[in-house]
């Protein structure tokens, strides 16, 4: 540690000391600064001293540090790209440019993925809020970090696994920034071995970092709320990587050229006046020569982030946040090891990025997005999350009445729903039965929960095939007078609407030329010819309607190339429709809009294939509200006794079998 005196400023110069200061003491400074906004928390002299101690004077005169590779045996190099502005990552397999997202990177509403966006995979506002709440505890290392994880993340944990396993986040049409944020966030609670494998060995975040530095602007990311997820997550990931590779840290520059002249040997001829600490910081950040910008991008990014910390003007802070991004954009590693090397830089950019993104998110209000909790509407209406109010989706007051039979087919026995205790302990398939039965009862429809026979209903097949045979058999048995229409709804889906089904059937033509309605697949990123999602099917009880169901069931038997889909693919039912049935029956079938009937945030039918705890909690809420509306009570014993057995009796009976 060296002591220098420039214009009566005591300056401590030590990059390691600066790193320690940020990692250990920023936790104490940021909350008080946020609350006091600089008036009571940090005076001008203290702010200047912190500035000079922690950042600026680590940039004194040009001395380049050697760049060591992260780990030689893993082939991670640290060779600077000579033209970083024109850099574009290439696909490792083809050596060609990868097609990137073609959306508007400055469209705040689109990239925020709030209500009203075109993405229906998640309630992104709720997801974003949950991640931020936990990250605030984790970054600040509070005692509530573990409890916060259980409260906010555990209920939605399955969604992250689905995103990591099944989605191409390079060209996804979903909420791109949200997808990228989830990928980074997922690392935070994985093992050290998984993080090292993903970040170092697989270099899996090459395109993510390119998006973060070259496509999206950081100020826009802050306003969208995703910066409050991405940068704290990267900070936690960097901490783990640095712990694994403690001898691989590096600096681009230990100090900057020209600072000696600026501070001591020549008076200011332009820029800030002496004594203007913030002005001095702005000058030092913006007035450096282009050669230094290219030589010391990480050091300058760090300096810009310290300025973000010091300023109390949100607009100015966002400008310097973007300036830090512009500096980091100048660091590109020729072998695509950019992010890997940045994660182990000695410049403590990650704690600053984490804490400043959280602070700025609070200041602009993006860390607390509005969450619509509307779960049930009066008879004849449907919850609308965009306006968080009730509306009518299918407004056909003269739609004819119809007899409708709902069928829920599942190999698992449902349990009793005779009281609130049973409802709150039920699994999702039982909750789905309860909600769908209450919906059917409201409109005079019938509901039947069917446990299929493996030998009769789906021999040598996955159980999902059974619903086609069962619905066809039941419709033939009951006849069109009792069941004019048969509805197959999966046990991970429920009727969110309170509207009668008849207006929807009229809208899609099932009273006239159409015989079968199938919910349209939301999308499949790896295959374009996607049509059907068998989670919601309506069949007219007609000769053509029954024939379509039966032909669909027979596809694996009638086509040799489809035979493997009986058992070997969870999407076999849908694939058989798409590849053999769609074109054949296109004129007499209809695909229902995905945003209404297919997705986990569907307005009319909510089909949540994630099946996570958050979905269970949502279904419990909907069930209890429907029960209260129908019976006027949710704590009374035996008011809604739908079977003659208690949960214990059913479970004992099932165990004996």
C-alpha positions as CSV (number, residue, x, y, z in Angstrom):
1,X,0.0,0.0,0.0
2,X,1.4,3.4,-1.0
3,X,0.3,6.8,0.2
4,X,0.3,9.7,-2.4
5,X,-0.7,13.3,-1.7
6,X,-2.3,15.2,-4.7
7,X,-3.9,18.5,-4.0
8,X,-4.4,17.7,-0.3
9,X,-6.2,14.4,-1.0
10,X,-4.9,11.4,0.9
11,X,-5.0,8.6,-1.6
12,X,-4.6,4.9,-0.9
13,X,-3.6,2.9,-4.0
14,X,-4.2,-0.8,-3.9
15,X,-6.3,-2.8,-6.2
16,X,-6.4,-5.7,-3.7
17,X,-7.5,-3.3,-1.0
18,X,-10.1,-1.8,-3.3
19,X,-11.4,-5.3,-4.0
20,X,-11.6,-6.1,-0.3
21,X,-13.3,-2.8,0.4
22,X,-16.1,-3.5,-2.1
23,X,-16.6,-7.2,-1.2
24,X,-16.6,-6.5,2.5
25,X,-17.8,-3.0,3.1
26,X,-20.1,-2.1,0.2
27,X,-22.8,-4.0,2.0
28,X,-22.7,-1.5,4.8
29,X,-22.5,1.6,2.6
30,X,-25.2,0.9,0.0
31,X,-28.3,0.5,2.3
32,X,-27.5,3.6,4.3
33,X,-26.8,5.6,1.1
34,X,-30.0,4.4,-0.4
35,X,-32.0,5.5,2.6
36,X,-30.2,8.7,3.3
37,X,-29.7,9.5,-0.4
38,X,-26.4,11.0,0.5
39,X,-27.6,13.7,2.9
40,X,-27.1,11.9,6.1
41,X,-25.3,8.8,5.0
42,X,-22.2,10.0,3.3
43,X,-20.9,13.6,3.2
44,X,-19.0,15.1,0.3
45,X,-15.6,14.6,2.0
46,X,-16.4,11.0,2.9
47,X,-17.7,10.3,-0.6
48,X,-14.5,11.7,-2.1
49,X,-12.3,9.7,0.3
50,X,-14.2,6.5,-0.5
51,X,-13.9,7.3,-4.2
52,X,-10.2,7.9,-4.1
53,X,-9.6,5.0,-1.8
54,X,-11.6,2.4,-3.7
55,X,-11.3,3.3,-7.3
56,X,-9.9,6.4,-9.0
57,X,-6.4,6.3,-7.7
58,X,-5.9,2.7,-8.7
59,X,-5.7,4.3,-12.1
60,X,-2.4,6.2,-11.9
61,X,0.0,5.6,-14.8
62,X,0.1,3.0,-17.5
63,X,1.4,-0.3,-16.4
64,X,0.0,-3.4,-18.1
65,X,-0.5,-6.6,-16.1
66,X,0.1,-9.9,-17.9
67,X,-3.2,-11.6,-18.7
68,X,-3.0,-15.2,-17.4
69,X,-5.4,-17.8,-18.7
70,X,-8.1,-19.1,-16.4
71,X,-6.9,-22.6,-16.6
72,X,-4.4,-23.9,-19.1
73,X,-5.5,-27.5,-19.1
74,X,-9.1,-26.4,-20.0
75,X,-7.9,-24.4,-23.0
76,X,-9.1,-21.0,-21.7
77,X,-7.1,-18.2,-23.2
78,X,-7.0,-14.5,-22.6
79,X,-6.0,-12.9,-25.9
80,X,-7.6,-9.6,-26.7
81,X,-9.6,-9.2,-29.9
82,X,-8.3,-6.3,-32.1
83,X,-11.7,-5.2,-33.3
84,X,-14.2,-5.7,-30.5
85,X,-16.8,-3.4,-31.9
86,X,-17.3,-5.7,-34.9
87,X,-17.1,-8.9,-33.0
88,X,-19.9,-11.5,-33.5
89,X,-19.9,-15.0,-31.8
90,X,-20.0,-17.9,-34.2
91,X,-21.8,-21.2,-33.7
92,X,-19.2,-23.7,-32.4
93,X,-20.6,-26.5,-34.5
94,X,-21.0,-24.8,-37.9
95,X,-18.5,-21.9,-37.6
96,X,-21.2,-19.6,-39.0
97,X,-23.0,-16.7,-37.5
98,X,-25.9,-17.7,-35.2
99,X,-29.3,-16.2,-35.9
100,X,-30.2,-13.9,-33.1
101,X,-33.5,-12.6,-31.7
102,X,-35.1,-10.3,-34.3
103,X,-37.2,-8.3,-31.8
104,X,-36.8,-4.6,-30.8
105,X,-34.1,-4.4,-28.2
106,X,-35.3,-1.0,-27.0
107,X,-39.0,-1.9,-26.7
108,X,-39.3,-1.7,-22.9
109,X,-42.7,-3.3,-22.7
110,X,-41.6,-6.2,-24.9
111,X,-38.4,-7.0,-23.0
112,X,-40.0,-6.4,-19.6
113,X,-42.4,-9.2,-20.4
114,X,-45.1,-7.8,-18.2
115,X,-48.9,-8.2,-18.7
116,X,-49.8,-7.4,-22.2
117,X,-46.6,-8.8,-23.8
118,X,-46.9,-11.5,-26.4
119,X,-45.3,-14.1,-24.1
120,X,-47.6,-16.5,-22.3
121,X,-45.2,-19.1,-20.9
122,X,-45.0,-17.6,-17.4
123,X,-46.4,-14.8,-15.3
124,X,-43.1,-13.1,-15.8
125,X,-43.8,-10.3,-13.3
126,X,-44.3,-12.8,-10.6
127,X,-41.2,-14.7,-11.6
128,X,-39.1,-11.6,-11.8
129,X,-40.3,-10.4,-8.3
130,X,-39.5,-13.8,-6.7
131,X,-36.0,-13.9,-8.1
132,X,-35.2,-10.3,-7.1
133,X,-36.5,-10.8,-3.5
134,X,-34.2,-13.8,-3.0
135,X,-31.2,-12.1,-4.7
136,X,-31.5,-9.1,-2.4
137,X,-31.1,-11.4,0.6
138,X,-28.3,-13.5,-1.1
139,X,-26.2,-10.6,-2.3
140,X,-26.4,-8.9,1.1
141,X,-25.8,-12.2,2.8
142,X,-28.7,-11.7,5.3
143,X,-29.8,-14.4,7.7
144,X,-33.0,-14.7,5.7
145,X,-31.3,-15.9,2.5
146,X,-32.2,-19.6,3.0
147,X,-35.8,-18.8,4.2
148,X,-36.3,-16.5,1.2
149,X,-35.2,-19.2,-1.2
150,X,-37.8,-21.6,0.3
151,X,-40.5,-18.9,0.1
152,X,-39.8,-17.4,-3.3
153,X,-37.8,-19.9,-5.4
154,X,-38.8,-23.4,-4.3
155,X,-42.4,-23.0,-5.5
156,X,-41.3,-22.2,-9.0
157,X,-38.1,-24.3,-9.2
158,X,-39.4,-26.7,-11.8
159,X,-39.8,-23.9,-14.3
160,X,-36.1,-23.2,-14.3
161,X,-35.3,-26.8,-15.0
162,X,-37.8,-26.8,-17.9
163,X,-36.2,-23.6,-19.4
164,X,-32.6,-25.0,-19.1
165,X,-33.6,-28.4,-20.6
166,X,-36.1,-27.5,-23.3
167,X,-35.6,-24.0,-24.7
168,X,-33.3,-22.5,-27.2
169,X,-32.6,-19.1,-25.7
170,X,-30.7,-17.9,-28.7
171,X,-33.7,-17.3,-31.0
172,X,-36.6,-17.9,-28.7
173,X,-39.8,-16.0,-29.4
174,X,-40.6,-15.9,-25.8
175,X,-39.4,-13.3,-23.3
176,X,-35.8,-13.4,-24.4
177,X,-34.3,-11.3,-21.6
178,X,-36.3,-13.2,-19.0
179,X,-35.1,-16.5,-20.4
180,X,-31.5,-15.3,-20.3
181,X,-32.0,-14.0,-16.7
182,X,-33.4,-17.4,-15.7
183,X,-30.4,-19.2,-17.2
184,X,-28.0,-17.1,-15.2
185,X,-30.1,-17.2,-12.1
186,X,-30.3,-21.0,-12.3
187,X,-26.5,-21.1,-11.6
188,X,-26.9,-19.5,-8.2
189,X,-28.3,-22.5,-6.5
190,X,-26.4,-25.2,-8.3
191,X,-23.3,-27.1,-7.2
192,X,-19.8,-25.8,-7.7
193,X,-19.2,-28.7,-10.1
194,X,-22.2,-27.8,-12.2
195,X,-21.2,-24.1,-12.4
196,X,-17.7,-25.0,-13.4
197,X,-18.9,-27.5,-16.0
198,X,-21.4,-25.0,-17.5
199,X,-19.4,-21.8,-17.4
200,X,-15.8,-23.1,-17.9
201,X,-16.0,-26.4,-19.7
202,X,-19.1,-25.8,-21.9
203,X,-18.8,-22.0,-22.2
204,X,-22.6,-22.1,-22.2
205,X,-23.1,-18.3,-21.7
206,X,-21.2,-17.1,-24.8
207,X,-24.3,-15.7,-26.4
208,X,-25.9,-14.6,-23.2
209,X,-23.0,-12.2,-22.5
210,X,-23.0,-11.0,-26.2
211,X,-26.7,-10.1,-25.7
212,X,-26.0,-8.3,-22.4
213,X,-23.1,-6.2,-23.8
214,X,-23.7,-5.8,-27.5
215,X,-27.5,-5.9,-28.0
216,X,-29.4,-4.7,-24.9
217,X,-28.4,-1.4,-23.1
218,X,-27.9,-1.7,-19.4
219,X,-30.1,1.3,-18.6
220,X,-33.0,-0.4,-20.5
221,X,-32.3,-3.6,-18.7
222,X,-32.5,-1.7,-15.4
223,X,-35.9,-0.2,-16.4
224,X,-37.2,-3.6,-17.4
225,X,-36.3,-5.1,-14.0
226,X,-34.1,-7.8,-15.5
227,X,-30.8,-6.1,-14.5
228,X,-31.8,-6.7,-10.9
229,X,-31.8,-10.5,-11.7
230,X,-28.9,-10.8,-14.2
231,X,-26.1,-8.9,-12.5
232,X,-26.6,-10.1,-8.9
233,X,-26.8,-13.6,-10.4
234,X,-23.5,-13.1,-12.2
235,X,-22.0,-11.7,-9.1
236,X,-22.8,-14.9,-7.2
237,X,-21.6,-17.0,-10.1
238,X,-18.3,-15.0,-10.2
239,X,-17.8,-15.6,-6.5
240,X,-18.0,-19.3,-7.0
241,X,-15.7,-19.4,-10.0
242,X,-13.1,-17.2,-8.2
243,X,-13.2,-19.5,-5.3
244,X,-12.5,-22.5,-7.6
245,X,-9.7,-20.7,-9.5
246,X,-8.0,-18.4,-6.9
247,X,-4.8,-18.2,-8.8
248,X,-6.3,-17.2,-12.2
249,X,-7.3,-13.6,-11.4
250,X,-5.9,-10.9,-13.6
251,X,-6.0,-7.1,-14.3
252,X,-6.1,-5.4,-17.7
253,X,-4.3,-2.4,-16.2
254,X,-3.1,-1.8,-12.7
255,X,-3.5,2.0,-13.2
256,X,-4.3,4.4,-16.0
257,X,-1.9,6.7,-17.9
258,X,-2.3,10.4,-17.4
259,X,-3.8,10.5,-14.0
260,X,-0.5,11.8,-12.5
261,X,-0.6,14.9,-14.8
262,X,-4.3,15.4,-14.2
263,X,-4.1,15.3,-10.4
264,X,-0.8,16.8,-9.6
265,X,1.6,18.3,-12.2
266,X,-0.6,20.4,-14.3
267,X,-3.6,22.6,-13.5
268,X,-7.0,21.9,-15.0
269,X,-7.4,23.8,-18.3
270,X,-10.8,22.2,-18.9
271,X,-13.2,19.9,-17.2
272,X,-14.0,20.1,-13.4
273,X,-12.7,22.7,-11.0
274,X,-10.6,21.6,-8.0
275,X,-12.8,20.6,-5.1
276,X,-15.6,19.3,-7.3
277,X,-15.2,15.6,-6.4
278,X,-18.1,14.4,-8.5
279,X,-17.0,16.6,-11.4
280,X,-13.5,15.2,-11.1
281,X,-14.9,11.7,-11.3
282,X,-16.9,12.5,-14.4
283,X,-13.8,14.1,-16.0
284,X,-11.6,11.1,-15.2
285,X,-14.1,8.7,-16.6
286,X,-15.0,10.5,-19.8
287,X,-11.8,12.4,-20.7
288,X,-9.4,9.4,-21.0
289,X,-7.8,9.0,-24.4
290,X,-9.1,6.4,-26.9
291,X,-5.9,4.4,-26.5
292,X,-6.5,4.0,-22.8
293,X,-10.2,3.0,-23.4
294,X,-8.9,0.2,-25.6
295,X,-6.2,-0.8,-23.3
296,X,-8.0,-0.7,-19.9
297,X,-11.7,-1.5,-20.6
298,X,-12.3,-3.4,-17.3
299,X,-10.6,-0.8,-15.2
300,X,-12.6,2.0,-16.8
301,X,-15.8,0.0,-16.4
302,X,-15.0,-0.3,-12.7
303,X,-14.4,3.4,-12.4
304,X,-17.8,4.1,-14.1
305,X,-19.5,1.8,-11.7
306,X,-18.0,3.6,-8.8
307,X,-19.4,6.8,-10.2
308,X,-22.8,5.1,-10.3
309,X,-22.4,4.4,-6.7
310,X,-21.5,7.9,-5.8
311,X,-24.1,9.9,-7.7
312,X,-27.5,10.5,-6.2
313,X,-29.1,11.4,-9.5
314,X,-30.8,8.4,-11.0
315,X,-30.6,9.7,-14.6
316,X,-26.8,10.3,-14.3
317,X,-26.3,7.0,-12.7
318,X,-28.0,5.2,-15.6
319,X,-25.8,7.1,-18.0
320,X,-22.7,5.9,-16.2
321,X,-24.2,2.4,-16.1
322,X,-24.3,2.5,-19.9
323,X,-20.8,3.9,-20.0
324,X,-19.6,0.9,-17.9
325,X,-21.2,-1.3,-20.5
326,X,-19.5,0.6,-23.3
327,X,-16.1,0.1,-21.7
328,X,-16.7,-3.6,-21.1
329,X,-17.7,-4.0,-24.7
330,X,-14.1,-3.2,-25.6
331,X,-13.0,-6.4,-23.9
332,X,-13.5,-9.3,-26.2
333,X,-11.4,-12.5,-26.1
334,X,-10.6,-14.0,-29.5
335,X,-11.4,-17.6,-28.5
336,X,-14.8,-16.6,-27.0
337,X,-13.6,-16.7,-23.4
338,X,-14.8,-13.2,-22.6
339,X,-17.2,-13.9,-19.8
340,X,-15.0,-16.6,-18.3
341,X,-12.1,-14.1,-17.9
342,X,-14.3,-11.3,-16.7
343,X,-15.6,-13.5,-13.9
344,X,-12.1,-13.8,-12.4
345,X,-10.9,-10.3,-13.0
346,X,-9.3,-8.6,-9.9
347,X,-11.4,-5.5,-10.6
348,X,-14.4,-5.9,-8.3
349,X,-16.9,-5.1,-11.0
350,X,-19.4,-7.9,-10.0
351,X,-20.3,-6.7,-6.5
352,X,-20.7,-3.2,-7.8
353,X,-22.9,-4.4,-10.7
354,X,-25.0,-6.5,-8.4
355,X,-25.6,-3.8,-5.8
356,X,-26.0,-0.9,-8.2
357,X,-28.5,-2.8,-10.4
358,X,-30.5,-3.6,-7.3
359,X,-30.3,0.0,-6.1
360,X,-31.3,1.5,-9.5
361,X,-34.1,-1.1,-9.9
362,X,-35.5,0.3,-6.6
363,X,-35.1,3.9,-7.7
364,X,-36.9,3.4,-11.1
365,X,-39.5,1.0,-9.5
366,X,-38.7,-1.9,-11.8
367,X,-37.8,-4.3,-9.0
368,X,-41.4,-4.4,-7.7
369,X,-43.6,-5.1,-10.8
370,X,-47.3,-5.2,-10.5
371,X,-48.7,-8.7,-10.0
372,X,-52.4,-9.4,-10.8
373,X,-53.9,-11.8,-8.2
374,X,-57.4,-12.0,-9.8
375,X,-58.3,-15.7,-9.8
376,X,-62.0,-15.9,-10.3
377,X,-64.7,-13.9,-12.0
378,X,-68.5,-13.9,-11.8
379,X,-70.5,-16.3,-14.0
380,X,-70.2,-15.3,-17.6
381,X,-66.8,-13.6,-17.3
382,X,-63.0,-14.5,-17.4
383,X,-60.0,-13.0,-15.6
384,X,-58.0,-10.6,-17.7
385,X,-54.5,-10.2,-16.3
386,X,-53.6,-7.3,-18.6
387,X,-56.3,-5.0,-17.0
388,X,-56.6,-7.2,-13.9
389,X,-60.3,-7.2,-14.3
390,X,-63.1,-9.4,-15.6
391,X,-64.3,-9.5,-19.2
392,X,-66.2,-11.7,-21.6
393,X,-64.0,-13.5,-24.0
394,X,-66.6,-15.1,-26.3
395,X,-69.5,-12.7,-26.4
396,X,-72.3,-14.7,-28.1
397,X,-75.4,-14.2,-25.9
398,X,-77.5,-16.3,-28.4
399,X,-75.3,-19.3,-28.4
400,X,-77.4,-22.5,-28.1
401,X,-77.3,-24.5,-24.9
402,X,-75.4,-27.8,-25.1
403,X,-75.0,-30.9,-23.0
404,X,-71.3,-31.3,-22.2
405,X,-69.4,-34.1,-20.4
406,X,-65.9,-33.4,-19.0
407,X,-63.5,-36.3,-18.7
408,X,-60.3,-36.2,-16.6
409,X,-58.2,-39.3,-17.3
410,X,-55.3,-40.1,-15.0
411,X,-53.7,-43.3,-13.7
412,X,-53.6,-41.9,-10.2
413,X,-56.5,-42.0,-7.9
414,X,-58.0,-38.7,-6.8
415,X,-58.4,-38.0,-3.1
416,X,-61.3,-36.6,-1.2
417,X,-62.2,-32.9,-1.2
418,X,-64.7,-33.0,1.6
419,X,-63.3,-30.2,3.7
420,X,-60.7,-27.4,3.7
421,X,-58.0,-29.6,5.2
422,X,-58.4,-32.2,2.4
423,X,-58.4,-29.4,-0.2
424,X,-55.2,-27.9,1.1
425,X,-53.4,-31.3,1.2
426,X,-54.6,-32.5,-2.2
427,X,-52.3,-33.1,-5.1
428,X,-52.7,-31.1,-8.3
429,X,-54.7,-33.8,-10.2
430,X,-57.3,-33.8,-7.4
431,X,-57.4,-30.0,-7.4
432,X,-57.8,-30.0,-11.1
433,X,-60.8,-32.4,-10.8
434,X,-62.3,-30.2,-8.1
435,X,-62.0,-26.9,-10.0
436,X,-63.2,-28.4,-13.3
437,X,-66.2,-30.1,-11.5
438,X,-67.2,-26.9,-9.9
439,X,-67.0,-25.1,-13.3
440,X,-69.1,-27.9,-14.8
441,X,-71.7,-27.7,-12.0
442,X,-72.1,-24.0,-12.5
443,X,-73.2,-24.6,-16.1
444,X,-75.1,-27.9,-15.7
445,X,-72.4,-30.1,-17.3
446,X,-71.2,-33.5,-16.1
447,X,-67.8,-34.4,-14.8
448,X,-66.1,-37.8,-14.6
449,X,-62.7,-38.7,-13.3
450,X,-61.5,-41.9,-15.0
451,X,-58.7,-44.2,-14.0
452,X,-57.9,-46.1,-17.2
453,X,-57.3,-49.8,-17.5
454,X,-53.8,-50.4,-18.8
455,X,-54.8,-53.5,-20.7
456,X,-58.0,-52.1,-22.2
457,X,-57.4,-48.4,-22.7
458,X,-53.6,-48.1,-23.4
459,X,-52.0,-51.4,-24.0
460,X,-48.3,-51.1,-24.7
461,X,-48.7,-47.3,-24.7
462,X,-48.1,-44.3,-22.5
463,X,-51.1,-43.4,-20.4
464,X,-51.8,-40.2,-22.3
465,X,-53.2,-42.2,-25.2
466,X,-56.0,-43.6,-23.0
467,X,-58.0,-40.3,-23.0
468,X,-58.8,-40.7,-26.8
469,X,-60.2,-44.1,-26.4
470,X,-62.1,-43.3,-23.1
471,X,-63.7,-40.2,-24.5
472,X,-64.8,-42.0,-27.7
473,X,-66.2,-45.0,-25.7
474,X,-68.0,-42.7,-23.2
475,X,-69.6,-40.6,-25.9
476,X,-70.8,-43.6,-27.7
477,X,-72.2,-45.1,-24.5
478,X,-73.9,-41.9,-23.3
479,X,-75.2,-40.7,-26.6
480,X,-75.6,-37.1,-27.9
481,X,-78.6,-36.4,-25.8
482,X,-76.6,-36.8,-22.5
483,X,-73.3,-35.7,-24.0
484,X,-73.6,-33.5,-27.1
485,X,-69.9,-32.7,-26.7
486,X,-67.1,-34.5,-24.8
487,X,-64.3,-32.6,-23.3
488,X,-60.9,-34.1,-22.4
489,X,-58.9,-31.9,-20.1
490,X,-55.6,-32.9,-18.6
491,X,-55.2,-33.1,-14.9
492,X,-52.6,-30.4,-15.0
493,X,-55.1,-28.0,-16.5
494,X,-58.3,-26.3,-15.3
495,X,-61.1,-24.1,-16.5
496,X,-60.1,-20.6,-15.5
497,X,-63.1,-19.0,-17.2
498,X,-66.5,-18.7,-15.6
499,X,-68.2,-18.4,-19.1
500,X,-70.4,-21.1,-20.5
501,X,-68.6,-23.3,-23.0
502,X,-71.3,-22.9,-25.6
503,X,-70.2,-19.4,-26.9
504,X,-66.6,-20.7,-27.4
505,X,-68.0,-23.8,-29.3
506,X,-70.1,-21.5,-31.5
507,X,-67.1,-19.2,-32.1
508,X,-64.9,-22.1,-33.3
509,X,-67.7,-23.7,-35.4
510,X,-68.4,-26.8,-33.5
511,X,-72.2,-26.4,-33.8
512,X,-71.8,-26.4,-37.6
513,X,-68.9,-27.7,-39.8
514,X,-66.3,-28.5,-37.2
515,X,-66.3,-31.8,-35.2
516,X,-63.2,-31.6,-33.0
517,X,-61.4,-28.7,-31.3
518,X,-57.9,-29.1,-30.1
519,X,-55.9,-26.6,-28.2
520,X,-53.1,-25.3,-30.4
521,X,-49.5,-26.0,-29.2
522,X,-47.9,-22.8,-27.9
523,X,-44.7,-23.4,-29.8
524,X,-41.9,-25.8,-30.2
525,X,-38.5,-24.1,-30.8
526,X,-36.9,-27.1,-32.5
527,X,-39.7,-28.0,-34.9
528,X,-41.9,-25.7,-37.0
529,X,-44.7,-28.0,-38.1
530,X,-46.4,-28.0,-34.7
531,X,-50.2,-27.9,-34.3
532,X,-51.8,-29.9,-31.6
533,X,-51.6,-29.9,-27.8
534,X,-53.7,-32.7,-26.5
535,X,-54.2,-31.0,-23.1
536,X,-57.7,-29.8,-24.1
537,X,-59.9,-31.5,-26.7
538,X,-63.5,-31.1,-27.5
539,X,-65.2,-33.7,-29.7
540,X,-68.8,-33.4,-31.0
541,X,-70.7,-36.6,-30.4
542,X,-71.2,-37.3,-34.1
543,X,-70.0,-40.0,-36.4
544,X,-67.2,-37.8,-37.7
545,X,-66.2,-36.7,-34.2
546,X,-65.9,-40.2,-33.0
547,X,-64.0,-41.3,-36.1
548,X,-61.4,-38.6,-35.7
549,X,-60.7,-39.7,-32.1
550,X,-60.5,-43.3,-33.1
551,X,-58.2,-42.7,-36.1
552,X,-56.0,-40.6,-34.0
553,X,-55.7,-43.4,-31.5
554,X,-54.8,-45.8,-34.3
555,X,-52.0,-43.8,-35.9
556,X,-49.2,-45.7,-34.3
557,X,-50.7,-49.0,-35.4
558,X,-51.6,-47.8,-39.0
559,X,-48.2,-46.1,-39.7
560,X,-44.9,-48.0,-39.2
561,X,-42.9,-44.8,-38.9
562,X,-45.2,-43.7,-36.0
563,X,-45.1,-47.0,-34.0
564,X,-42.3,-45.9,-31.7
565,X,-44.5,-43.0,-30.5
566,X,-46.7,-45.4,-28.5
567,X,-44.2,-45.4,-25.7
568,X,-41.0,-43.6,-26.5
569,X,-42.0,-40.0,-26.6
570,X,-44.0,-37.9,-24.1
571,X,-45.2,-35.9,-27.0
572,X,-46.2,-38.9,-29.1
573,X,-49.9,-38.1,-29.0
574,X,-49.3,-34.6,-30.3
575,X,-46.7,-35.7,-32.9
576,X,-49.1,-38.3,-34.4
577,X,-51.7,-35.6,-34.9
578,X,-49.3,-33.1,-36.4
579,X,-47.7,-35.6,-38.8
580,X,-50.6,-37.8,-39.9
581,X,-53.9,-36.2,-38.8
582,X,-53.7,-32.5,-39.2
583,X,-53.8,-32.4,-43.0
584,X,-56.2,-35.3,-43.3
585,X,-58.9,-33.7,-41.1
586,X,-58.0,-30.0,-41.5
587,X,-61.5,-29.0,-42.8
588,X,-63.5,-30.6,-40.0
589,X,-61.2,-29.7,-37.1
590,X,-60.1,-26.5,-35.5
591,X,-57.1,-25.4,-33.4
592,X,-58.1,-23.2,-30.5
593,X,-55.9,-20.1,-29.7
594,X,-52.9,-21.0,-27.6
595,X,-53.0,-17.9,-25.4
596,X,-56.6,-18.9,-24.4
597,X,-56.4,-22.7,-24.1
598,X,-52.9,-24.0,-24.0
599,X,-50.4,-22.0,-21.9
600,X,-49.5,-21.9,-18.2
601,X,-51.0,-18.3,-18.2
602,X,-54.0,-19.2,-20.5
603,X,-57.0,-17.0,-19.9
604,X,-59.8,-19.5,-20.7
605,X,-58.1,-22.8,-19.9
606,X,-54.9,-22.7,-17.8
607,X,-52.6,-25.6,-18.7
608,X,-49.5,-25.5,-16.5
609,X,-47.3,-28.4,-17.5
610,X,-44.6,-27.3,-15.0
611,X,-46.7,-28.8,-12.2
612,X,-44.7,-26.9,-9.6
613,X,-45.7,-25.8,-6.1
614,X,-46.7,-22.3,-7.2
615,X,-49.3,-24.0,-9.6
616,X,-50.6,-26.0,-6.7
617,X,-51.0,-22.9,-4.6
618,X,-52.7,-21.2,-7.5
619,X,-55.2,-24.1,-7.9
620,X,-55.9,-24.2,-4.1
621,X,-56.8,-20.5,-4.2
622,X,-59.1,-21.0,-7.3
623,X,-60.7,-24.1,-5.8
624,X,-61.5,-22.4,-2.5
625,X,-62.9,-19.3,-4.2
626,X,-65.1,-21.5,-6.4
627,X,-66.3,-23.5,-3.3
628,X,-67.1,-20.4,-1.4
629,X,-69.1,-19.0,-4.3
630,X,-71.1,-22.2,-4.8
631,X,-71.6,-23.3,-1.2
632,X,-71.1,-20.1,0.8
633,X,-68.6,-21.9,3.0
634,X,-65.1,-23.3,2.8
635,X,-64.6,-24.5,6.4
636,X,-67.9,-26.4,6.9
637,X,-67.6,-30.2,7.2
638,X,-69.1,-32.3,4.4
639,X,-70.7,-29.4,2.6
640,X,-69.0,-30.4,-0.7
641,X,-68.7,-34.1,0.0
642,X,-68.1,-35.4,-3.5
643,X,-67.3,-39.0,-2.6
644,X,-68.0,-41.5,0.2
645,X,-64.5,-41.9,1.4
646,X,-62.0,-39.9,3.4
647,X,-58.5,-39.4,2.2
648,X,-57.2,-42.0,4.6
649,X,-59.7,-44.6,3.4
650,X,-58.9,-43.9,-0.3
651,X,-55.2,-44.1,0.3
652,X,-55.6,-47.4,2.3
653,X,-57.7,-48.9,-0.4
654,X,-55.2,-47.9,-3.1
655,X,-52.3,-49.4,-1.0
656,X,-54.2,-52.7,-0.6
657,X,-54.6,-52.9,-4.4
